[in-house]
């Protein structure tokens, strides 16, 4: 499952850090370079790089020591299907957050309205009881 499919804020933050490291390197980059530049754990950096290789125009190579060398296009042009999937995920997340905020607001409003109605009914009951007591005392 890619970072796009997961949709976690932590994954997005790690992804942005790795993209910044790639832009700063302006050439081939290894997992160790990303770890040094971002401070991410090696397994997280490698996972993010693997996701980015699938999502961006890139090449993957191996050096003489067996290290993976990631080469990204200088423009970091993303694949069209990935861009659309990412935009759809972000729209869905924004709608979900909006719905959650609306529901929370609606809940707070209903609690306030019900409290006001309860207080009005309590005052009306007390007025009715006082009125009944006044009628009984005078008769």
C-alpha positions in Angstrom: 0.0 0.0 0.0 1.5 3.3 -1.0 1.6 6.6 1.0 -1.2 7.9 -1.2 -3.5 5.0 -0.3 -2.7 5.2 3.4 -3.4 8.9 3.6 -1.8 9.4 7.0 -0.5 12.8 8.0 2.7 11.2 9.2 3.2 9.6 5.7 2.5 12.9 4.0 5.1 14.6 6.2 7.7 11.9 5.5 6.9 12.1 1.8 7.4 15.9 1.8 10.7 15.6 3.6 11.9 13.0 1.1 10.8 15.1 -1.8 12.6 18.1 -0.4 15.8 16.0 0.0 15.5 14.8 -3.6 15.1 18.4 -4.8 18.1 19.5 -2.7 20.3 16.7 -4.0 19.6 17.7 -7.7 21.0 14.4 -8.9 21.2 10.7 -8.0 20.3 9.9 -4.4 20.6 6.9 -2.1 18.7 5.8 1.0 21.6 7.0 3.1 21.5 10.5 1.5 17.8 10.7 2.3 18.3 9.5 5.9 21.0 12.1 6.4 19.0 14.9 4.9 15.6 14.1 6.6 16.4 12.3 9.8 13.9 9.6 8.9 14.6 6.0 9.9 16.2 4.0 7.1 13.2 1.7 6.6 10.9 4.7 6.3 13.2 6.5 3.9 13.5 3.4 1.7 9.7 2.9 1.7 9.1 6.5 0.7 11.7 6.3 -2.0 10.1 3.1 -3.3 6.7 4.8 -3.4 8.2 7.8 -5.2 9.9 5.7 -7.8 6.5 4.3 -8.8 4.8 7.7 -8.7 7.4 10.0 -10.4 9.4 9.8 -13.6 12.5 8.1 -12.3 15.1 5.4 -12.8 16.5 2.9 -10.3 20.1 1.7 -10.5 22.6 -0.3 -8.4 26.2 0.8 -7.7 29.2 -1.6 -7.4 28.6 -1.9 -3.6 25.0 -3.0 -4.0 23.4 0.3 -3.0 20.3 1.4 -4.8 20.6 4.7 -6.6 17.5 6.6 -7.3 17.5 9.1 -10.2 14.5 11.4 -10.5 13.8 13.9 -13.3 14.9 17.4 -12.3 11.3 18.6 -12.6 10.0 15.8 -10.4 7.1 15.4 -12.9 4.5 13.1 -11.4 2.7 10.4 -13.4 -0.8 11.7 -14.4 -2.7 8.7 -12.8 -1.0 9.3 -9.5 -1.7 13.0 -9.5 -5.4 12.3 -10.1 -5.5 9.6 -7.4 -3.8 12.0 -4.9 -6.2 14.8 -5.7 -9.2 12.5 -5.3 -7.8 11.2 -2.0 -7.3 14.8 -0.8 -10.8 15.8 -1.8 -12.3 12.8 -0.1 -10.3 13.6 3.1 -11.4 17.3 3.0 -15.1 16.2 2.6 -14.7 13.7 5.5 -13.2 16.4 7.7 -15.9 18.9 6.7 -18.6 16.3 7.5 -17.0 15.6 10.9 -16.8 19.3 11.7 -20.5 19.8 10.7 -21.6 16.9 12.8 -19.7 18.2 15.8 -21.1 21.6 15.4 -24.6 20.2 15.0 -24.2 18.2 18.1 -23.1 21.2 20.1 -26.0 23.3 18.8 -28.5 20.6 19.7 -27.1 20.3 23.2 -27.5 24.1 23.7 -31.0 24.1 22.2 -32.1 21.1 24.3 -30.6 22.8 27.4 -32.5 26.0 26.7 -35.8 24.1 26.0 -35.3 22.2 29.3 -34.7 25.4 31.2 -37.8 27.0 29.6 -39.9 23.9 30.5 -38.5 24.0 34.1 -39.4 27.7 34.5 -42.9 27.1 33.0 -43.4 24.2 35.5 -42.3 26.3 38.4 -44.6 29.2 37.3 -47.5 26.7 37.0 -46.8 25.3 40.4 -46.6 28.7 42.0 -49.8 29.7 40.2 -51.5 26.5 41.5 -50.4 27.2 45.0 -51.7 30.8 44.8 -55.1 29.5 43.7 -55.3 26.9 46.5 -54.3 29.5 49.2 -57.0 32.0 48.2 -59.9 29.5 48.1 
